Amino acid sequence: MDITLRSAHDQAAAVASGQISATELLDATLDRYERLNPAINAVVFTQIDVARARAVEADAATGRGESWGPLHGVPMTIKEAWDWVGAPSTSGHGELADWRPERNCEAVERLLAAGAVIYGETNLPVSMADWQTFNPVYGTTGNPWNPDLVPGGSSGGAAAALAAGLTALEIGSDIGASIRNPAHYCGVFGHKPTYGLVPIAGHGSPGNPTEIDIGVGGPMARYACDLDLGLDVMAGASGLDVVAWKLDLPAPRKSRPDEIRAAVMLESPCVVQDQELTDQLAATVDALAEIGVQVDHDARPDLDVERAYEVYLMLLRAATGTEFTADAFEAQRDHATRWDAGDRDYRAMVGKAVTASHWEWAQWHREREEHRLIWSAFFDEYDILLCPTAASAAYPHDHDGERADRTIPVNGGQESTIDQLFWAGFSCNVYLPGTVAPAGLTASGLPCGLQIVGGHLRDRETIAFAALMERELGGYQIPPGY
């Protein structure tokens, strides 16, 4: 297989053994970037001279018998929202196009310390607030399986670059499936870590030292082993906590398929789901049962899923609303008044969440904490929960109007794109880890992923199950033409 399509783990091993130099590996990666990126517009900013100089230094270190770490000499890209010295961090806002960070964010610094050769940044939607990837700064990113379809968002450029072989490893971010959704649409692996596991300072709004509720950073890759590798490199205490806190993630408790108890929830009353996707995910679950996984289609955490969804939406929009300008904040008050009067449309909910008092926020947060305890009890009995990531496979680009008014094709009709947030938040709102693993192709020939949810800080278990799926059922498939 072409070295550029192999895992980051294999690429690092090839550099370490002298099979290929870091400079040659970078050149091979850049060749793919130059040939294939124009069709999908996944990588939107590069610092190639910086990357070449670093690759030369990596080769010199190799020649001295030195290694910078597990990513020594591996070329990669990062989502544009992460601070990287010399590169913009606009989140799709034109007024930020000339801004440059004075230092790397902690997550990027850890990737570099592990030996990565970062050469570019990948595209994202405006404010990282869409499941499509387009903005006025960089334009639109297409899905390598079909450029007329979305790659997902907000880490859509990251997933497209992985699927196309433009990078072996990526770092995305997720507050509403922004790692998991693009992995699902593009047929790659993505891991949303337990909340707080990966430092997220230096991501998003320039110069903002606060960390947003629910939001996390995490690895994306073509192979499950690279999720572990990326998590190992990036996870751990940061900021003021480093003087005392140490991370010791537990290893998976079970390894054989017949030891694993998997709850399965393939549909929800909160969202209409495309039958082609449901059929393919069901076939994947059946295949897992055939190799011995103990599947239970009736098991559920003991909570009202519709109420859990509402609590997620309230806390999600309260969190993202902290990024609003004063004028944008004030504009939400009329919608909040409608919510208080009984209106239950999406805009009324957003207005209420954004303008809520701290007392009101605390009530939703308390309810979330109760839900976290319910989930903990659930994972005392079951090892993982298998569920969808979205309501369909990738769909056509649609840039008209506002996101809240757009629809996606489902079962021959049109459904609200907002409804898909159910699968984004069911486990995300309670801070649980979720890994998306490729689960084959739908009847229409589009990739899809199965979401694997685990207990609090059981990140290695969800990644290990993704590796089991890869080993037993197959994983990443190269898109036609790539």
NORDA-V771561 format. One record per residue. N is the residue number from 1. PHI is phi in whole degrees, -180 to 180 (* if undefined). BURIAL is b if it has 9 or more other C-alpha atoms within 8 Angstrom, else e. D_CENTER is the distance of its C-alpha to the mean C-alpha in Angstrom with 2 decimals. Layout:
n:N phi:PHI burial:BURIAL d_center:D_CENTER
n:N phi:PHI burial:BURIAL d_center:D_CENTER
This chain:
n:1 phi:* burial:e d_center:26.15
n:2 phi:-50 burial:e d_center:25.48
n:3 phi:-57 burial:e d_center:24.31
n:4 phi:-73 burial:b d_center:21.53
n:5 phi:-100 burial:e d_center:20.00
n:6 phi:-85 burial:b d_center:20.36
n:7 phi:-72 burial:b d_center:18.03
n:8 phi:-61 burial:b d_center:17.70
n:9 phi:-59 burial:b d_center:19.84
n:10 phi:-68 burial:e d_center:22.46
n:11 phi:-64 burial:b d_center:22.47
n:12 phi:-63 burial:b d_center:23.16
n:13 phi:-66 burial:e d_center:25.84
n:14 phi:-66 burial:b d_center:27.41
n:15 phi:-68 burial:b d_center:27.74
n:16 phi:-64 burial:b d_center:29.16
n:17 phi:-84 burial:e d_center:31.66
n:18 phi:86 burial:e d_center:32.82
n:19 phi:-62 burial:e d_center:31.86
n:20 phi:-150 burial:b d_center:30.26
n:21 phi:-86 burial:b d_center:30.24
n:22 phi:-60 burial:b d_center:27.29
n:23 phi:-66 burial:b d_center:28.98
n:24 phi:-65 burial:e d_center:29.34
n:25 phi:-66 burial:b d_center:25.73
n:26 phi:-64 burial:b d_center:24.66
n:27 phi:-60 burial:e d_center:27.26
n:28 phi:-65 burial:b d_center:26.03
n:29 phi:-67 burial:b d_center:22.46
n:30 phi:-67 burial:b d_center:23.91
n:31 phi:-63 burial:e d_center:26.13
n:32 phi:-64 burial:b d_center:23.27
n:33 phi:-58 burial:b d_center:21.66
n:34 phi:-67 burial:e d_center:25.07
n:35 phi:-81 burial:e d_center:25.74
n:36 phi:-107 burial:b d_center:22.55
n:37 phi:-66 burial:b d_center:20.53
n:38 phi:-55 burial:e d_center:23.15
n:39 phi:-75 burial:e d_center:22.52
n:40 phi:-122 burial:b d_center:18.83
n:41 phi:56 burial:b d_center:18.56
n:42 phi:-86 burial:b d_center:15.17
n:43 phi:-93 burial:b d_center:16.53
n:44 phi:-115 burial:b d_center:18.34
n:45 phi:-151 burial:e d_center:19.91
n:46 phi:-132 burial:b d_center:21.47
n:47 phi:-130 burial:b d_center:23.67
n:48 phi:-69 burial:e d_center:25.26
n:49 phi:-62 burial:e d_center:28.39
n:50 phi:-63 burial:e d_center:26.52
n:51 phi:-65 burial:b d_center:24.62
n:52 phi:-63 burial:b d_center:27.97
n:53 phi:-62 burial:e d_center:29.75
n:54 phi:-68 burial:b d_center:27.21
n:55 phi:-64 burial:b d_center:27.43
n:56 phi:-62 burial:b d_center:31.21
n:57 phi:-64 burial:e d_center:31.05
n:58 phi:-63 burial:b d_center:28.91
n:59 phi:-65 burial:b d_center:31.56
n:60 phi:-64 burial:e d_center:34.29
n:61 phi:-64 burial:b d_center:32.74
n:62 phi:-59 burial:b d_center:32.47
n:63 phi:-62 burial:e d_center:36.09
n:64 phi:-89 burial:e d_center:37.05
n:65 phi:80 burial:e d_center:35.44
n:66 phi:-106 burial:e d_center:32.65
n:67 phi:-131 burial:b d_center:28.91
n:68 phi:-78 burial:b d_center:26.44
n:69 phi:150 burial:e d_center:24.07
n:70 phi:-68 burial:b d_center:21.79
n:71 phi:-112 burial:b d_center:20.25
n:72 phi:-54 burial:b d_center:23.73
n:73 phi:83 burial:b d_center:24.04
n:74 phi:-88 burial:b d_center:20.63
n:75 phi:-73 burial:b d_center:19.61
n:76 phi:-157 burial:b d_center:16.06
n:77 phi:-120 burial:b d_center:14.30
n:78 phi:-136 burial:b d_center:12.03
n:79 phi:-59 burial:b d_center:10.32
n:80 phi:-62 burial:b d_center:13.48
n:81 phi:-78 burial:b d_center:12.95
n:82 phi:-87 burial:b d_center:13.55
n:83 phi:-67 burial:b d_center:17.32
n:84 phi:-139 burial:b d_center:18.93
n:85 phi:-53 burial:b d_center:22.72
n:86 phi:92 burial:e d_center:24.26
n:87 phi:-117 burial:b d_center:21.26
n:88 phi:-72 burial:b d_center:20.54
n:89 phi:-142 burial:b d_center:17.83
n:90 phi:-94 burial:b d_center:18.55
n:91 phi:50 burial:b d_center:15.48
n:92 phi:83 burial:b d_center:17.66
n:93 phi:-97 burial:b d_center:20.80
n:94 phi:-60 burial:e d_center:23.87
n:95 phi:-68 burial:e d_center:25.78
n:96 phi:-102 burial:b d_center:23.44
n:97 phi:-62 burial:b d_center:23.81
n:98 phi:-96 burial:e d_center:26.42
n:99 phi:-73 burial:e d_center:24.89
n:100 phi:-134 burial:b d_center:24.18
n:101 phi:-71 burial:b d_center:23.11
n:102 phi:-83 burial:e d_center:25.87
n:103 phi:-149 burial:e d_center:23.75
n:104 phi:-72 burial:b d_center:20.42
n:105 phi:-69 burial:b d_center:17.94
n:106 phi:-62 burial:b d_center:18.00
n:107 phi:-63 burial:b d_center:14.71
n:108 phi:-67 burial:b d_center:15.95
n:109 phi:-60 burial:b d_center:19.40
n:110 phi:-70 burial:b d_center:18.42
n:111 phi:-63 burial:b d_center:16.98
n:112 phi:-66 burial:b d_center:20.26
n:113 phi:-64 burial:b d_center:22.33
n:114 phi:-84 burial:b d_center:21.04
n:115 phi:106 burial:b d_center:22.41
n:116 phi:-64 burial:b d_center:19.65
n:117 phi:-111 burial:b d_center:21.09
n:118 phi:-82 burial:b d_center:18.76
n:119 phi:-117 burial:b d_center:20.17
n:120 phi:-164 burial:b d_center:17.98
n:121 phi:-119 burial:b d_center:15.29
n:122 phi:-110 burial:b d_center:13.05
n:123 phi:-75 burial:b d_center:13.30
n:124 phi:-158 burial:b d_center:11.74
n:125 phi:-81 burial:b d_center:13.58
n:126 phi:-59 burial:b d_center:16.20
n:127 phi:60 burial:e d_center:15.19
n:128 phi:54 burial:b d_center:11.51
n:129 phi:-123 burial:e d_center:13.00
n:130 phi:-159 burial:b d_center:12.70
n:131 phi:-97 burial:b d_center:11.16
n:132 phi:-112 burial:b d_center:13.26
n:133 phi:-128 burial:b d_center:13.26
n:134 phi:-155 burial:b d_center:16.75
n:135 phi:-163 burial:b d_center:18.72
n:136 phi:-75 burial:e d_center:22.32
n:137 phi:-83 burial:e d_center:21.72
n:138 phi:-116 burial:b d_center:20.10
n:139 phi:88 burial:e d_center:20.51
n:140 phi:-108 burial:b d_center:18.50
n:141 phi:-103 burial:b d_center:16.07
n:142 phi:-102 burial:b d_center:16.93
n:143 phi:-83 burial:b d_center:15.51
n:144 phi:-58 burial:b d_center:17.27
n:145 phi:-73 burial:e d_center:18.50
n:146 phi:-171 burial:e d_center:20.22
n:147 phi:-59 burial:b d_center:20.00
n:148 phi:-78 burial:e d_center:21.38
n:149 phi:-108 burial:b d_center:18.23
n:150 phi:-73 burial:b d_center:14.96
n:151 phi:-92 burial:b d_center:11.94
n:152 phi:94 burial:b d_center:9.75
n:153 phi:-168 burial:b d_center:8.38
n:154 phi:-89 burial:b d_center:7.91
n:155 phi:-88 burial:b d_center:6.16
n:156 phi:-69 burial:b d_center:8.81
n:157 phi:-63 burial:b d_center:11.02
n:158 phi:-63 burial:b d_center:8.87
n:159 phi:-66 burial:b d_center:8.48
n:160 phi:-64 burial:b d_center:12.12
n:161 phi:-64 burial:b d_center:13.34
n:162 phi:-64 burial:b d_center:12.29
n:163 phi:-61 burial:b d_center:13.90
n:164 phi:-84 burial:b d_center:16.86
n:165 phi:80 burial:b d_center:17.47
n:166 phi:-88 burial:b d_center:17.28
n:167 phi:-160 burial:b d_center:15.40
n:168 phi:-97 burial:b d_center:14.95
n:169 phi:-148 burial:b d_center:12.15
n:170 phi:-140 burial:b d_center:9.53
n:171 phi:-121 burial:b d_center:8.01
n:172 phi:-108 burial:b d_center:5.15
n:173 phi:-145 burial:b d_center:5.31
n:174 phi:-152 burial:b d_center:5.11
n:175 phi:-131 burial:b d_center:8.61
n:176 phi:-145 burial:b d_center:8.86
n:177 phi:78 burial:b d_center:6.03
n:178 phi:-71 burial:b d_center:4.51
n:179 phi:-97 burial:b d_center:0.96
n:180 phi:-70 burial:b d_center:4.28
n:181 phi:-64 burial:b d_center:6.66
n:182 phi:-65 burial:b d_center:6.74
n:183 phi:-60 burial:b d_center:6.81
n:184 phi:-62 burial:b d_center:9.45
n:185 phi:-68 burial:b d_center:11.26
n:186 phi:-103 burial:b d_center:11.65
n:187 phi:78 burial:b d_center:12.47
n:188 phi:-125 burial:b d_center:10.41
n:189 phi:-97 burial:b d_center:8.82
n:190 phi:-147 burial:b d_center:5.42
n:191 phi:-127 burial:b d_center:6.11
n:192 phi:-93 burial:b d_center:5.79
n:193 phi:-71 burial:b d_center:9.22
n:194 phi:-53 burial:b d_center:12.33
n:195 phi:-54 burial:b d_center:12.85
n:196 phi:90 burial:e d_center:14.62
n:197 phi:-73 burial:b d_center:14.01
n:198 phi:-109 burial:b d_center:12.60
n:199 phi:-61 burial:b d_center:14.68
n:200 phi:-116 burial:b d_center:13.21
n:201 phi:-62 burial:b d_center:16.63
n:202 phi:85 burial:b d_center:17.03
n:203 phi:-123 burial:b d_center:13.87
n:204 phi:92 burial:b d_center:14.72
n:205 phi:-58 burial:e d_center:18.39
n:206 phi:-57 burial:e d_center:20.71
n:207 phi:77 burial:e d_center:22.74
n:208 phi:-88 burial:e d_center:21.32
n:209 phi:-84 burial:e d_center:21.49
n:210 phi:-82 burial:e d_center:20.18
n:211 phi:-107 burial:e d_center:16.91
n:212 phi:-84 burial:e d_center:15.70
n:213 phi:-58 burial:e d_center:15.85
n:214 phi:78 burial:b d_center:12.86
n:215 phi:-68 burial:b d_center:10.41
n:216 phi:-139 burial:b d_center:8.76
n:217 phi:-113 burial:b d_center:7.57
n:218 phi:-168 burial:b d_center:6.52
n:219 phi:-83 burial:b d_center:7.28
n:220 phi:-132 burial:b d_center:6.65
n:221 phi:-161 burial:b d_center:10.13
n:222 phi:-88 burial:b d_center:12.84
n:223 phi:-134 burial:b d_center:14.36
n:224 phi:-61 burial:b d_center:13.78
n:225 phi:-60 burial:b d_center:16.08
n:226 phi:-78 burial:b d_center:13.94
n:227 phi:-66 burial:b d_center:11.21
n:228 phi:-60 burial:b d_center:14.31
n:229 phi:-61 burial:b d_center:15.57
n:230 phi:-63 burial:b d_center:12.71
n:231 phi:-66 burial:b d_center:12.58
n:232 phi:-58 burial:e d_center:16.37
n:233 phi:-72 burial:b d_center:16.56
n:234 phi:-94 burial:b d_center:14.41
n:235 phi:-74 burial:b d_center:15.00
n:236 phi:134 burial:b d_center:18.26
n:237 phi:-59 burial:b d_center:20.42
n:238 phi:-145 burial:e d_center:20.67
n:239 phi:60 burial:e d_center:22.98
n:240 phi:-71 burial:e d_center:26.03
n:241 phi:-79 burial:e d_center:24.92
n:242 phi:-66 burial:b d_center:25.30
n:243 phi:-70 burial:e d_center:29.05
n:244 phi:-138 burial:e d_center:28.84
n:245 phi:-82 burial:e d_center:25.53
n:246 phi:-127 burial:e d_center:24.44
n:247 phi:-98 burial:e d_center:21.50
n:248 phi:-140 burial:e d_center:22.56
n:249 phi:-64 burial:e d_center:19.89
n:250 phi:-69 burial:e d_center:21.90
n:251 phi:-73 burial:e d_center:22.03
n:252 phi:-56 burial:b d_center:21.51
n:253 phi:-78 burial:e d_center:24.66
n:254 phi:-134 burial:e d_center:25.18
n:255 phi:-125 burial:e d_center:24.98
n:256 phi:-80 burial:e d_center:27.10
n:257 phi:-55 burial:b d_center:25.80
n:258 phi:-74 burial:b d_center:28.88
n:259 phi:-91 burial:b d_center:28.10
n:260 phi:-91 burial:b d_center:24.77
n:261 phi:-100 burial:b d_center:25.00
n:262 phi:-116 burial:b d_center:22.24
n:263 phi:-77 burial:b d_center:22.28
n:264 phi:-127 burial:b d_center:21.29
n:265 phi:-135 burial:b d_center:20.49
n:266 phi:-96 burial:b d_center:19.96
n:267 phi:-142 burial:b d_center:21.20
n:268 phi:-142 burial:e d_center:21.57
n:269 phi:-68 burial:e d_center:24.35
n:270 phi:-88 burial:b d_center:21.95
n:271 phi:-153 burial:b d_center:20.64
n:272 phi:-81 burial:b d_center:22.46
n:273 phi:-116 burial:b d_center:20.71
n:274 phi:-69 burial:b d_center:21.59
n:275 phi:-66 burial:e d_center:23.91
n:276 phi:-60 burial:b d_center:22.88
n:277 phi:-67 burial:b d_center:19.39
n:278 phi:-58 burial:b d_center:21.06
n:279 phi:-62 burial:b d_center:23.61
n:280 phi:-69 burial:b d_center:21.32
n:281 phi:-66 burial:b d_center:19.28
n:282 phi:-64 burial:b d_center:22.72
n:283 phi:-64 burial:e d_center:24.05
n:284 phi:-66 burial:b d_center:21.29
n:285 phi:-64 burial:b d_center:22.14
n:286 phi:-61 burial:e d_center:25.80
n:287 phi:-65 burial:b d_center:25.34
n:288 phi:-67 burial:b d_center:23.80
n:289 phi:-64 burial:b d_center:26.82
n:290 phi:-66 burial:e d_center:29.12
n:291 phi:-92 burial:e d_center:28.10
n:292 phi:115 burial:b d_center:28.82
n:293 phi:-62 burial:b d_center:25.78
n:294 phi:-82 burial:b d_center:27.29
n:295 phi:-102 burial:b d_center:25.64
n:296 phi:-130 burial:b d_center:26.58
n:297 phi:-82 burial:e d_center:25.91
n:298 phi:-107 burial:e d_center:27.52
n:299 phi:-68 burial:e d_center:25.93
n:300 phi:-146 burial:e d_center:24.19
n:301 phi:-63 burial:e d_center:23.78
n:302 phi:-81 burial:e d_center:26.92
n:303 phi:-147 burial:e d_center:25.69
n:304 phi:-81 burial:e d_center:25.99
n:305 phi:-65 burial:e d_center:22.69
n:306 phi:-69 burial:e d_center:23.78
n:307 phi:-68 burial:e d_center:24.60
n:308 phi:-60 burial:b d_center:21.36
n:309 phi:-65 burial:b d_center:19.58
n:310 phi:-64 burial:e d_center:21.94
n:311 phi:-63 burial:b d_center:21.41
n:312 phi:-60 burial:b d_center:17.63
n:313 phi:-60 burial:b d_center:18.33
n:314 phi:-64 burial:b d_center:20.97
n:315 phi:-72 burial:b d_center:19.05
n:316 phi:-62 burial:b d_center:15.99
n:317 phi:-74 burial:b d_center:18.46
n:318 phi:-65 burial:b d_center:20.57
n:319 phi:-68 burial:b d_center:17.78
n:320 phi:-70 burial:b d_center:16.82
n:321 phi:-67 burial:b d_center:20.58
n:322 phi:-66 burial:e d_center:21.31
n:323 phi:-89 burial:e d_center:20.27
n:324 phi:-69 burial:b d_center:22.97
n:325 phi:-72 burial:e d_center:26.20
n:326 phi:-60 burial:e d_center:29.40
n:327 phi:-66 burial:e d_center:30.46
n:328 phi:-65 burial:e d_center:27.22
n:329 phi:-61 burial:b d_center:27.49
n:330 phi:-63 burial:e d_center:31.09
n:331 phi:-65 burial:e d_center:30.36
n:332 phi:-83 burial:b d_center:28.43
n:333 phi:-65 burial:b d_center:31.57
n:334 phi:-63 burial:e d_center:33.20
n:335 phi:-65 burial:b d_center:30.25
n:336 phi:-62 burial:b d_center:30.34
n:337 phi:-63 burial:b d_center:34.06
n:338 phi:-64 burial:b d_center:33.45
n:339 phi:-60 burial:b d_center:31.13
n:340 phi:-63 burial:e d_center:33.89
n:341 phi:-85 burial:e d_center:36.35
n:342 phi:114 burial:e d_center:34.53
n:343 phi:-68 burial:e d_center:32.38
n:344 phi:-127 burial:e d_center:29.08
n:345 phi:-77 burial:e d_center:27.37
n:346 phi:-62 burial:e d_center:23.87
n:347 phi:-66 burial:e d_center:25.29
n:348 phi:-65 burial:b d_center:27.66
n:349 phi:-63 burial:b d_center:24.94
n:350 phi:-60 burial:b d_center:22.99
n:351 phi:-58 burial:b d_center:26.31
n:352 phi:-65 burial:b d_center:27.14
n:353 phi:-64 burial:b d_center:23.89
n:354 phi:-66 burial:b d_center:24.01
n:355 phi:-100 burial:b d_center:27.71
n:356 phi:-61 burial:b d_center:28.01
n:357 phi:-72 burial:e d_center:30.17
n:358 phi:-63 burial:e d_center:28.95
n:359 phi:-60 burial:e d_center:31.08
n:360 phi:-65 burial:e d_center:29.32
n:361 phi:-58 burial:b d_center:25.85
n:362 phi:-64 burial:e d_center:27.21
n:363 phi:-68 burial:e d_center:28.26
n:364 phi:-65 burial:b d_center:24.82
n:365 phi:-64 burial:b d_center:23.49
n:366 phi:-62 burial:e d_center:26.35
n:367 phi:-63 burial:b d_center:25.53
n:368 phi:-61 burial:b d_center:21.94
n:369 phi:-61 burial:b d_center:23.53
n:370 phi:-65 burial:e d_center:25.76
n:371 phi:-64 burial:b d_center:22.89
n:372 phi:-62 burial:b d_center:21.33
n:373 phi:-68 burial:e d_center:24.71
n:374 phi:-64 burial:b d_center:24.85
n:375 phi:-63 burial:b d_center:21.55
n:376 phi:-61 burial:b d_center:22.94
n:377 phi:-64 burial:e d_center:26.08
n:378 phi:-61 burial:b d_center:24.26
n:379 phi:-81 burial:b d_center:22.56
n:380 phi:-73 burial:e d_center:26.02
n:381 phi:-100 burial:e d_center:27.00
n:382 phi:-117 burial:b d_center:23.97
n:383 phi:-80 burial:b d_center:21.68
n:384 phi:-147 burial:b d_center:18.62
n:385 phi:-118 burial:b d_center:17.82
n:386 phi:-103 burial:b d_center:16.82
n:387 phi:-156 burial:b d_center:15.69
n:388 phi:-70 burial:b d_center:14.09
n:389 phi:-107 burial:b d_center:10.72
n:390 phi:-150 burial:b d_center:12.68
n:391 phi:-91 burial:b d_center:16.39
n:392 phi:-160 burial:b d_center:16.83
n:393 phi:-79 burial:b d_center:15.85
n:394 phi:-55 burial:b d_center:15.36
n:395 phi:-126 burial:b d_center:18.07
n:396 phi:-66 burial:e d_center:20.24
n:397 phi:-57 burial:e d_center:19.57
n:398 phi:-150 burial:e d_center:21.21
n:399 phi:-104 burial:e d_center:21.71
n:400 phi:-79 burial:e d_center:24.69
n:401 phi:63 burial:e d_center:25.09
n:402 phi:-98 burial:e d_center:22.59
n:403 phi:-56 burial:e d_center:19.38
n:404 phi:-63 burial:b d_center:21.22
n:405 phi:-99 burial:e d_center:23.88
n:406 phi:-81 burial:b d_center:22.00
n:407 phi:-129 burial:e d_center:21.97
n:408 phi:-127 burial:b d_center:20.52
n:409 phi:-74 burial:b d_center:22.77
n:410 phi:-140 burial:b d_center:22.93
n:411 phi:53 burial:e d_center:25.93
n:412 phi:84 burial:e d_center:27.99
n:413 phi:-116 burial:e d_center:27.59
n:414 phi:-125 burial:b d_center:25.34
n:415 phi:-126 burial:b d_center:23.10
n:416 phi:-62 burial:b d_center:21.47
n:417 phi:-66 burial:b d_center:17.91
n:418 phi:-65 burial:e d_center:17.64
n:419 phi:-58 burial:b d_center:18.45
n:420 phi:-65 burial:b d_center:15.10
n:421 phi:-63 burial:b d_center:13.83
n:422 phi:-57 burial:b d_center:15.65
n:423 phi:-68 burial:b d_center:13.20
n:424 phi:-66 burial:b d_center:10.40
n:425 phi:-103 burial:b d_center:12.81
n:426 phi:-52 burial:b d_center:15.11
n:427 phi:-104 burial:b d_center:13.71
n:428 phi:-67 burial:b d_center:11.37
n:429 phi:-63 burial:b d_center:14.56
n:430 phi:-99 burial:b d_center:16.34
n:431 phi:72 burial:b d_center:13.92
n:432 phi:-83 burial:b d_center:13.44
n:433 phi:-74 burial:b d_center:11.10
n:434 phi:-144 burial:b d_center:9.33
n:435 phi:-113 burial:b d_center:8.79
n:436 phi:-106 burial:b d_center:8.65
n:437 phi:-119 burial:b d_center:11.62
n:438 phi:-55 burial:b d_center:13.51
n:439 phi:-128 burial:b d_center:16.40
n:440 phi:83 burial:b d_center:18.73
n:441 phi:-117 burial:b d_center:19.80
n:442 phi:-72 burial:b d_center:21.06
n:443 phi:-60 burial:e d_center:24.74
n:444 phi:-86 burial:e d_center:24.00
n:445 phi:83 burial:e d_center:22.46
n:446 phi:-105 burial:b d_center:18.82
n:447 phi:-69 burial:b d_center:15.99
n:448 phi:-147 burial:b d_center:14.25
n:449 phi:-127 burial:b d_center:12.19
n:450 phi:-102 burial:b d_center:13.30
n:451 phi:-88 burial:b d_center:11.36
n:452 phi:-116 burial:b d_center:13.01
n:453 phi:-102 burial:b d_center:13.50
n:454 phi:-128 burial:b d_center:15.69
n:455 phi:-72 burial:b d_center:17.99
n:456 phi:-55 burial:b d_center:17.70
n:457 phi:64 burial:b d_center:16.98
n:458 phi:-96 burial:b d_center:17.15
n:459 phi:-59 burial:b d_center:13.95
n:460 phi:-67 burial:b d_center:16.15
n:461 phi:-73 burial:b d_center:17.34
n:462 phi:-69 burial:b d_center:14.19
n:463 phi:-67 burial:b d_center:13.46
n:464 phi:-63 burial:b d_center:17.20
n:465 phi:-69 burial:b d_center:17.22
n:466 phi:-62 burial:b d_center:14.64
n:467 phi:-66 burial:b d_center:17.10
n:468 phi:-62 burial:b d_center:19.93
n:469 phi:-60 burial:b d_center:18.65
n:470 phi:-61 burial:b d_center:18.31
n:471 phi:-69 burial:e d_center:21.77
n:472 phi:-91 burial:e d_center:23.51
n:473 phi:-116 burial:e d_center:22.11
n:474 phi:101 burial:b d_center:20.52
n:475 phi:-129 burial:b d_center:17.02
n:476 phi:-60 burial:b d_center:15.98
n:477 phi:-118 burial:e d_center:18.61
n:478 phi:-72 burial:e d_center:19.61
n:479 phi:-61 burial:b d_center:19.68
n:480 phi:-55 burial:e d_center:23.36
n:481 phi:91 burial:e d_center:24.76
n:482 phi:-114 burial:e d_center:22.36
